[in-house]
Amino acid sequence: MTRNVVVTGIGMTTPLGGDAPTTWAAALAGTPGGVRLGADWDPEQPAQIAALMRDNPAEILKPVEVRRMDPSEQCAIIAAREAWADAGAPEIDPIRLGTVVASGIGGINSLISAYETLRDKGAARVSPHMVTMIMPNGPAAMVGIEVGARAGVHTPVSACASGAEAISYAAKMIEDGRADIVVAGGTEACINGVTMAGFGAMRALSTRNDDPSTASRAYDMDRDGFVMGEGAGILILEEEEHARARGAKIYGRYGGAGLTSDGHHIAQPDPEGAGASRAIQMALEDAEISASDIIHVNAHATSTPQGDFAESVAIRKGLGGQADHAWVSATKSMTGHLLGGAGAVESIFAILALRDRIAPPSINIFNFDPAIELQVTKDGPVQLPAGDIAALNNSFGFGGHDVALVFKSV
Amino acid sequence: MSEDILAGLAGIVNEVAGVPAEDVQLDKSFVDDLDVDSLSMVEVVMACEDKWGVKIPDSEVKNLKTVGDAVSYITANM
């Protein structure tokens, strides 16, 4: 018997807001998230801008929680608590409850602090919580302990595709019968000198330092790199009959996933978009829909010159002529790039777009790149049709990871 | 003297483990009453060493079962 997966709760903390409703309202309003970094930021850094979480988790959580959790774990916990409450804090046998939360980078802020302690005060002063603050599975484990999950706690890592891969893994746990509810998503908080210098050295970051609010400009002719963001998105995925039996509110359906790899280059996209387009087609097949059902695409669209173009080629290949009927949103133009958190936050955006029948705007497109053969929401939010519709969320990561997810309206 | 150490220790336990400072009394067990796990106990020890300039080797930590044990050890060794 087929086990279908629905979304019964959402939570987010992002540069646009400290919770999901605030974030979504700000996204629909076309709010830019990029800001100039503070006076203590190293003036030698190529990027002087980033999209910081609007509500600092360290000011929300208990001091003892802040002490024991890396910032990437802190925002995951905040988003997970919101999502769990939003789903009605379901009563469930813990052995039927799982957690899949991903991060692209992990607890690097805590690693840097621990190194500074080691250097300045010696080995005897390194925190006993350091290891559980830097391990990549830390956010998943913290969330799993928070809800008491005993069906399994997992952490797929695929750079900027990690959050999307987490959702596909979580859905598979439900489809395969391992769990009835899985708390799933992605998180990232790595705005520090080391990470920013590294991405800067790759020439991956925007250096539009004099204008942070327009620096993230996917599909604009003058895009010059991504704006580093931070935050988390968490979804409650639930087996449909389980959700209906308890009268849960249902946001939308998880349709399916396509996961491929480029086998091309460690940091550059395949210019032919072969792996990405195949992921899109696999996701359509998995969701048992055709390209014409895709009315909306939340694109990866990070605002890099090569990446945005390569994805546009992949979308056209993946959807064929039906790409003309899909409204494409580049929401990183507002949130910045949440790396391992991106696929989760943008999946939530896609689900809310289907629910509210509105595709969010893609801001900061002053000169639309004519090489991009897509219908982009560059002039503001766009109304989506009534009836059964579906949305695609693309995520790609350094290493050549391609993940496409399909969601369906209810 | 030991009142000052008790108050200082209560502040440390509050900071590292989130236990209300007023609950940190001489007769309380770190593990059974205050829920200070072994990792947090390491932090308590580090903070005590820094605050009072004492050295608390691992071989001694296992003997510090109650808050009173810790106050006595610090008083005797500072």
HADDOCK unambig.tbl for C-alpha pairs under 7 A between the chains (distance, minus, plus):
assign (segid A and resid 64 and name CA) (segid B and resid 15 and name CA) 6.71 0.50 0.50
assign (segid A and resid 64 and name CA) (segid B and resid 16 and name CA) 6.18 0.50 0.50
assign (segid A and resid 64 and name CA) (segid B and resid 17 and name CA) 5.97 0.50 0.50
assign (segid A and resid 64 and name CA) (segid B and resid 18 and name CA) 5.33 0.50 0.50
assign (segid A and resid 125 and name CA) (segid B and resid 46 and name CA) 6.69 0.50 0.50
assign (segid A and resid 128 and name CA) (segid B and resid 39 and name CA) 5.69 0.50 0.50
assign (segid A and resid 128 and name CA) (segid B and resid 42 and name CA) 6.78 0.50 0.50
